[in-house]
Amino acid sequence: MGRAGLSVLPSRRQSRWPSRYEAAIEEAEHAVELNPSNAFAFGALAHALDAVGRHDAAAALARKTINMRTDYPALHYILASALGALAAHHDAAKNEHLHAGVRAAQAKP
């Protein structure tokens, strides 16, 4: 598939199935309520939150759960994914403000 064909694919950060992730969030929240010491339920919830773009919540939950189970590799991946998305968002905002500052400085007489 050529580069032009890649543009029709959803980005990693945009799910083609948002309602399924919302349902997964509900199910994982219920699992956490039933067993608040189950790191796998927390991991499922953190993954679903990251998938729908709630990266702050996903990172916080992954950190909390890593404290419960340091030997659960998927949690480290989920945390890295959420932090990567947050960094990209912050970098984009930073660049936007830098460009706005340059434009404002150039506009001054």
N, C-alpha and C positions, 0 to 999 in steps of 0.2 A: 504494500500500500504506500503510495507516495505521500509526501508531506501534505498536499492539499486534502487528502482523505482524512487526515488526523483531526482537522478542524471540526468535523461532525461528531467526533467522540466527546462524551461528557468529560469535563476535567475531573481530576482526582478529587477535588473538593466539592464537586456538584454531583449529587447522587441522582441517578435516573429513577430511583425508587424512594422518594422522600417519605411517602406514607408508610412504607414498610419499616423504615428506620424509626419513625414516630411510634409505630406499634411495638418495635423492639425496645424502645425506651420505656414504654408503659410496662411491658413484660419484665424487663430487667429491674425496674423500680419495684414491681410486685415481688420479684424474687429476693431483692434486698430486704424488703419488709419482712418476708417470711424467714430469712436467715441472714441477719446483719453481719455475720462473720464469714460469709461466703465470698471469697475474693474473686471467684469466677463470675458471680453475678455482678459485682462491682466492675469487673473488667468488661463484661458485655455492655453494661450501661455506659462506661467511659468510651468504648468503641462507637456505640451508636450516637452518643453526643458529638464526638469528633466528626462522624460521618455527616451529620446534619449542620455542621458549621458552628456548633457551640463549643469552641475550642477552649475557652477559659474554664468552663465547667468540666470538660473532659480532662484537662491538665490537672485541675485541682483534685478530681476524683482519682485519677491515675496515681498521683503522688500519695494520696491517702491510702490507696490500696497497696502500693509498693511497700509502704510501712507495715502492712499486714502480711504480705507475701513477697519478700525480696527475690524469691526463686521463681517467679512467674514471668517469663521472658516477654510475653505478649503485652504486659503492662508497660514495660520499658519502651516497647515499640509505639504503643498508643500515646504515651507521654511525649516521646520524640516527635510523633506526627502532629500532635496538638501544638506543641511548642514551635514546630516549624511553620505551621499555618499562622500562628500568632506573630512570629517574627516577620513573615512575609507581609502580613497586614500592617505591622508597625513600620516596616521599611517603606512600603508604598505611601503611608501617611507622612512619614518623615520626608520623602522625596517631594511629595506634593507641597509641603510647607516650605521646603528649601526653594523650590521653583517659584512659589508665590512671593517669597522674600526677595528673590532676584528681580522678579517683575516689578515689585513695589519700589525697589531701590532704583531701577532703571527709569521708572516713571517720574521720580522726583526731579524737579527742575534744577 
